Amino acid sequence: MSESDAKVADVSATISKVFVLMLENHSFDHIFAMSGIPGINAATTSDSNSIGDQVYPVKDGAPASMTTDPGHEFADVALQLSGGNGGFAQSYATSVSESTGTPAADHVGDIMACFRTPAQLPVVAQLASEYAICDQWCSSMPGPTWPNRFFVHGASSACPDQSPKTLEEADGNFTFTGFAMRMARFMRR
């Protein structure tokens, strides 16, 4: 056994429980960029998004709530990730996937604000200071919460790539139909 393998084995022997805390559609930067945690790879106040001539810098002190709900369906996240230097601001300014509408022009920059983690999210800050956090973890699919929860816990979304509609949540079909279909295909093999 190599020295590296021995170190991994020693650490593995001391781990008795693993907890997964999956939060609701917030980026790592939104929660941890202004946390003061040393050594993390996160946005800084020198980063920004632009729409035309308007620059929206990353800033400290996210509002407690947004004036409109940022889009987090597949198309929204695709624009956020591949929209160049304007992805997040452009998505927030133009998204129609959420029923809350688009923000007023003077609130578009809110999407670039990061929490002052110790002051605004003290429980998260405490957990992050005592346990491991992953600054290079990527979602299984660029999209909403439910399919990504399924991936985390079941290694598949079983086809859904969108948020469930209210009635789909209520009757359980969104959650279980895809897995039942997938299991039926697996059992036929």
Steps between C-alpha positions, in 0.01 A plus 500: 500500500637840402538779752216689328269195520587458867407862575165457321435179695583675829260786424230263377517303823417813701191596296190353658221713349450709188227764491389665178354849535345602170371854500243661276640629169776728621842506345810430704607860436168641621542326835876479554683760286493758781531246782863568582577126486866480395604300196164466322460562130220759480395823332660826609388861479717537189262262312192634322226443244403749230194566294593745227684787669355426843747319731374301799793426734509220755429671829478431869166493681229312310145610569307273737258430214492582132231725350425223250592134499809435285432244229640157577357279229731336247490789247573755774801310633629439147500878442661563841782258422554570131392862471855628516566799722129574534344162569366543853389861457348432155311196627365691800403802292314301234381170650134422460516146639398609850155640567641800688595697189821685425668744739496877469815633330642629830483148650674301223834537683354323806574169327873575531488564875648238731400440860722622782496142616601539867249783556216400268526119509659422839392135510639432153819687593541286812441175310746606229766582758469160669442268205615458141349709224546435129589799284542292185182290518273521196133421466415185311291708263481876452151550628255514787506353848284188468689324218830579673371360830411181317852482353663553841300226668424261214769563233230597250213743461309218326428739212353818657704810415256760628333597825178315576172680462295530821269210412796278406646555848165432665431165333859373515516428126789734435711339769425136445375445144842555342668265747229236448550519121876480542471203736268320256758544221774375731297193601439406133873465438 
